[in-house]
Amino acid sequence: MKKGIHPENYRVVAFKDMSNEDVFLTKSTAITNETIDVNGVEYPLIKMEISRTSHPYYTGKAKLVDTAGRIDKFKNKYAKFSK
């Protein structure tokens, strides 16, 4: 492999799934200003909308995740066309 093309600032980061509050730790170079306390240790925090613990493909459960209210916006926008 070529030298000098990969980042060297890997550290343990907490990723939090905001749809089900699941937190998991892994190494990452992601930049964030937020932190979270996990088992008495403080880690940088990356918030996610969906992860392996909430995605229907991995869980086998069809689940609607509408965190931004997109369905309501769509219904309100096209309500005038309904009979």
N, C-alpha and C positions, 0 to 999 in steps of 0.2 A: 504494500500500500504506500501511497505517497505520504511523505512526512509533512506536517504543518498544515494539513487541511481540515483536521478534526478539532473541535473545541476541547479545551483542557480544563474548563471551569465547571465540571460536573459536581453536583452536590445533591444530597437527599432533599426531595421536595414533596410536600403533601398535595395531592390532587383531591378535590372535594366535588362529588356529584351533587349539584344543587337540587336535583329532582327527588333524591331519596336520602340525602345527607351522608352517604357513604364516603369514607376517607381512606385513601391508600397511599402508601409511600413508595417512591421510586427515585432513581437518579435522573436528573434533568439539568439542562442549562437554561431553562425558561426564566425570564426576568419578572419579578413581582415585588411589590412593596408591602403586601399583606403577609401576615404570619398566622399560624394556628398552633395551639398547644395539643400535642398528641402524647399521651402517657407521660406527662411531665416534661416533655422536651419540645422546644419551640422550633417549628419548621417554616420555611417559606410556603405560601399557599397559592395554588392555582385553582380557580373555580371553573367548573365545567357544567354545561347544560345536560349532557348525557354521557354515560360511560358504560363499561361492560356490565355493570350491575343493574342498569335501568334500560338498556337498549333491547327492544323486542327480539332482535335476532339472537342475542345471547341468552336472554331469559326464557324465550319460548312463549312469552305472554304478549299479546297485542295490547298495547297501552298507548293512550293518547297523551303526548307531552306538548302542551301548548303554553309555554311560559310567557310568550309575548302577546297573547290575546289575538292571534292571527285569525282564528275562526270567527270570533266576534266581529272583528273588523270587516271580514269578508261578508258576513251575514248583513251587517249594517249597510255596507256599500251597495249590495245587490238586492236589498229588501224591496226597493221600488219596482223591481221587475217581477216579483212574485204576484200571483193572482189572488 
